[in-house]
Amino acid sequence: ASQLLLGALLLRSTIKKNFLPKGLLTLKHMPSWEAFKPVLAFAPPLMLVMSLRLVGYVILTKGAASLGTAALAAHQILVGLYIFVALLGEPLGQTLQAMLPKYIVGDSKSPRKAKGLVAKMLLTSLGLGAVTSVGMIGLIFAGSWLFTSDLMVALEMKNVVLPIVTALVASPFAICTDAILIATKDFKYLTLASLISAVALGFTMQHLLPLMGLGGVWWALSLSFMIRAIIPLLRIALGRTLDGDEAESKELAMA
């Protein structure tokens, strides 16, 4: 119901701003195949990336479930807290996706400003990761009673603080590097990073789960975020992603 209400409000706002053409749903005004090409350039790679990440989260939950009810209960609480805290990094990614393209193409093209913006956002993401980590530590140690009265579940939560903190530091950074590749339409490396991180997640969890229990699940997640951050960062540092060369500029301008 909440999603339906949100969709209705967004549609209402879109209509008010006259962003929808008249007669959109009639055959006469149906968009041509050419109009769908920019959408098709974005949608398939992003769907593949999201599918790989969803598979990763399913693997994590399956691993936690194999450890027993206390570990699974602790995992479910931690996932809820983690998502709530990690979502604070999303505005950084959205900022990069909105602001970066104008420094790569068009009249405001400036590789220097593009690199400056990226550097600021990446540093901000590290600061945000540190702050959210402190908040998560406080929630786990001082506020675990808010979520469970079971001492075994609370103990399981406290035993995985270090990998969760690592994941929270890496998460906003990975969100920003994802946003940079999306803003520059570098879907090849975005997909590559997601594929490698998903494989590493499954492989690492399989080997750490018997040794570390629930900690192995969260260390695997932390490693996947690190890979998602490092591969795009290497691409940005060693390539010309932010230089806005001719071929990329024309492609971005058409999108």
C-alpha positions as CSV (number, residue, x, y, z in Angstrom):
1,A,0.0,0.0,0.0
2,S,2.8,2.4,0.8
3,Q,4.5,1.8,-2.5
4,L,1.2,2.4,-4.4
5,L,0.7,5.6,-2.5
6,L,4.3,6.7,-3.3
7,G,3.8,5.8,-7.0
8,A,0.6,7.8,-7.1
9,L,2.2,10.9,-5.5
10,L,5.2,10.7,-7.9
11,L,2.9,10.3,-10.9
12,R,0.8,13.3,-9.7
13,S,3.9,15.4,-9.4
14,T,5.1,14.3,-12.8
15,I,1.8,15.3,-14.4
16,K,1.8,18.6,-12.7
17,K,5.2,19.5,-14.2
18,N,4.0,18.4,-17.6
19,F,6.7,15.8,-18.0
20,L,4.2,13.3,-19.5
21,P,3.3,13.8,-23.1
22,K,-0.4,14.0,-23.9
23,G,-2.0,10.8,-25.2
24,L,0.9,8.8,-23.9
25,L,-1.1,5.6,-23.7
26,T,-2.7,5.8,-27.1
27,L,-1.2,3.9,-30.1
28,K,-0.7,7.1,-32.0
29,H,1.7,8.5,-29.4
30,M,3.5,5.4,-28.5
31,P,7.3,6.0,-28.4
32,S,9.3,4.7,-31.3
33,W,12.0,2.0,-30.9
34,E,14.7,4.7,-31.1
35,A,13.2,6.3,-28.0
36,F,13.8,3.0,-26.0
37,K,17.5,2.7,-26.9
38,P,18.8,4.9,-24.1
39,V,16.7,3.0,-21.6
40,L,17.9,-0.4,-23.0
41,A,21.5,0.9,-22.6
42,F,20.9,1.2,-18.8
43,A,18.3,-1.4,-17.9
44,P,19.9,-4.8,-18.8
45,P,23.3,-4.2,-17.1
46,L,21.7,-2.7,-14.0
47,M,19.2,-5.6,-13.8
48,L,22.1,-8.1,-14.0
49,V,24.0,-6.2,-11.3
50,M,21.0,-6.1,-9.0
51,S,20.3,-9.8,-9.6
52,L,23.9,-10.7,-8.6
53,R,23.6,-8.7,-5.4
54,L,20.3,-10.2,-4.5
55,V,21.8,-13.7,-5.0
56,G,24.5,-12.7,-2.6
57,Y,22.1,-11.7,0.1
58,V,20.2,-14.9,-0.4
59,I,23.4,-16.9,0.1
60,L,24.1,-14.9,3.3
61,T,20.7,-15.7,4.7
62,K,21.0,-19.4,3.8
63,G,24.4,-19.5,5.6
64,A,23.0,-17.8,8.7
65,A,20.0,-20.2,8.7
66,S,22.4,-23.2,8.8
67,L,23.8,-22.0,12.1
68,G,20.7,-22.5,14.2
69,T,17.8,-20.3,15.4
70,A,19.8,-18.0,17.7
71,A,22.3,-17.1,14.9
72,L,19.5,-16.7,12.4
73,A,17.5,-14.4,14.7
74,A,20.6,-12.3,15.4
75,H,21.3,-12.2,11.7
76,Q,17.8,-10.9,10.9
77,I,18.0,-8.2,13.5
78,L,21.5,-7.1,12.3
79,V,20.3,-7.1,8.7
80,G,17.4,-4.8,9.6
81,L,19.8,-2.4,11.5
82,Y,22.4,-2.6,8.8
83,I,20.0,-1.7,6.0
84,F,18.6,1.2,8.1
85,V,22.1,2.6,8.8
86,A,23.6,1.8,5.4
87,L,20.8,3.7,3.5
88,L,22.3,6.9,4.8
89,G,25.0,6.5,2.2
90,E,22.5,6.5,-0.7
91,P,22.3,10.3,-1.0
92,L,26.0,10.4,-1.7
93,G,25.6,8.1,-4.7
94,Q,22.5,10.0,-5.9
95,T,24.5,13.3,-5.7
96,L,27.3,11.8,-7.8
97,Q,24.9,10.5,-10.4
98,A,23.1,13.9,-10.6
99,M,26.2,16.2,-10.6
100,L,29.0,14.2,-12.2
101,P,27.7,14.0,-15.9
102,K,27.6,17.8,-16.3
103,Y,31.4,17.9,-15.6
104,I,32.1,15.2,-18.2
105,V,30.0,16.4,-21.1
106,G,28.4,19.7,-22.2
107,D,29.3,23.3,-21.8
108,S,30.3,22.8,-18.1
109,K,32.7,20.0,-19.0
110,S,35.7,20.0,-16.6
111,P,37.7,16.9,-15.7
112,R,39.3,18.8,-12.9
113,K,35.9,19.6,-11.3
114,A,34.8,16.0,-11.9
115,K,37.8,14.6,-10.1
116,G,37.4,17.1,-7.3
117,L,33.7,16.1,-6.8
118,V,34.6,12.4,-6.8
119,A,37.4,13.0,-4.2
120,K,35.0,15.0,-2.0
121,M,32.3,12.4,-2.1
122,L,34.7,9.5,-1.5
123,L,36.2,11.2,1.5
124,T,32.7,12.1,2.8
125,S,31.7,8.4,2.3
126,L,34.6,7.3,4.6
127,G,33.6,9.8,7.2
128,L,29.9,8.7,7.0
129,G,31.0,5.1,7.3
130,A,33.0,5.9,10.5
131,V,30.0,7.7,12.0
132,T,27.5,5.0,11.2
133,S,29.8,2.4,12.5
134,V,30.0,4.1,15.9
135,G,26.2,4.3,15.9
136,M,25.9,0.6,15.0
137,I,28.3,-0.4,17.9
138,G,26.1,1.6,20.3
139,L,22.9,-0.1,19.0
140,I,24.4,-3.6,19.4
141,F,26.0,-3.1,22.8
142,A,23.7,-0.7,24.5
143,G,20.5,-1.2,22.6
144,S,20.3,-4.9,21.9
145,W,17.6,-5.2,24.6
146,L,15.3,-3.1,22.3
147,F,15.3,-5.9,19.7
148,T,15.5,-9.2,21.7
149,S,15.3,-10.5,25.3
150,D,17.2,-13.7,24.4
151,L,20.7,-13.6,25.8
152,M,22.0,-16.0,23.2
153,V,20.8,-13.8,20.3
154,A,22.3,-10.7,22.0
155,L,25.6,-12.5,22.3
156,E,25.6,-13.6,18.7
157,M,25.0,-9.9,17.7
158,K,27.9,-8.7,19.9
159,N,30.3,-11.4,18.4
160,V,30.0,-10.0,14.9
161,V,30.6,-6.3,15.6
162,L,34.0,-6.1,13.9
163,P,32.9,-7.4,10.5
164,I,29.7,-5.3,10.6
165,V,31.8,-2.2,11.3
166,T,34.0,-3.1,8.4
167,A,31.0,-3.5,6.1
168,L,29.5,-0.2,7.2
169,V,32.8,1.6,6.5
170,A,33.1,0.0,3.0
171,S,29.4,0.3,2.1
172,P,29.1,4.1,1.5
173,F,32.4,4.0,-0.4
174,A,31.1,1.2,-2.6
175,I,27.9,3.1,-3.2
176,C,29.9,6.1,-4.4
177,T,32.1,4.1,-6.8
178,D,29.0,2.4,-8.2
179,A,27.4,5.8,-8.8
180,I,30.5,7.0,-10.6
181,L,30.4,4.1,-13.0
182,I,26.7,4.5,-13.6
183,A,27.1,8.3,-14.2
184,T,29.8,7.6,-16.7
185,K,27.9,4.6,-18.2
186,D,30.8,2.3,-17.5
187,F,28.6,-0.8,-17.1
188,K,31.3,-3.2,-18.1
189,Y,33.3,-2.6,-15.0
190,L,30.2,-2.2,-12.8
191,T,29.1,-5.7,-13.9
192,L,32.6,-7.1,-13.5
193,A,32.9,-5.8,-10.0
194,S,29.5,-7.2,-9.0
195,L,30.2,-10.6,-10.5
196,I,33.6,-10.9,-8.8
197,S,32.2,-9.7,-5.5
198,A,29.3,-12.2,-5.7
199,V,31.7,-15.1,-6.4
200,A,34.1,-14.0,-3.6
201,L,31.1,-13.7,-1.2
202,G,30.0,-17.3,-1.8
203,F,33.5,-18.7,-1.7
204,T,34.6,-16.8,1.4
205,M,31.4,-17.6,3.3
206,Q,31.7,-21.3,2.5
207,H,35.2,-21.4,4.0
208,L,34.7,-19.0,7.0
209,L,31.2,-20.3,8.1
210,P,32.5,-23.5,9.8
211,L,35.4,-21.5,11.5
212,M,33.7,-18.3,12.5
213,G,29.9,-19.0,12.5
214,L,27.8,-15.8,12.0
215,G,31.0,-13.8,11.8
216,G,31.9,-15.6,8.6
217,V,28.7,-14.4,7.0
218,W,29.4,-10.8,7.8
219,W,33.1,-11.0,6.9
220,A,32.0,-12.4,3.5
221,L,29.7,-9.4,3.1
222,S,32.5,-7.0,4.1
223,L,34.8,-8.5,1.5
224,S,32.2,-8.2,-1.2
225,F,31.8,-4.5,-0.5
226,M,35.6,-4.0,-0.6
227,I,35.8,-5.7,-4.0
228,R,32.9,-3.5,-5.2
229,A,34.9,-0.5,-4.1
230,I,38.4,-1.4,-5.2
231,I,37.7,-2.5,-8.8
232,P,35.8,0.7,-9.8
233,L,38.4,2.7,-7.9
234,L,41.2,1.1,-9.9
235,R,39.2,1.8,-13.1
236,I,38.8,5.4,-12.1
237,A,42.4,5.9,-11.1
238,L,44.0,4.0,-14.1
239,G,41.5,4.8,-16.8
240,R,40.1,8.0,-18.3
241,T,36.7,7.6,-16.8
242,L,36.5,11.2,-15.6
243,D,38.4,12.8,-18.5
244,G,35.3,12.8,-20.8
245,D,37.0,11.8,-24.1
246,E,35.1,12.3,-27.4
247,A,33.5,8.9,-27.7
248,E,32.2,8.8,-24.2
249,S,31.0,12.4,-24.4
250,K,28.9,11.8,-27.5
251,E,27.4,8.6,-25.9
252,L,26.6,10.4,-22.7
253,A,25.1,13.4,-24.5
254,M,22.7,11.1,-26.4
255,A,21.5,9.4,-23.2
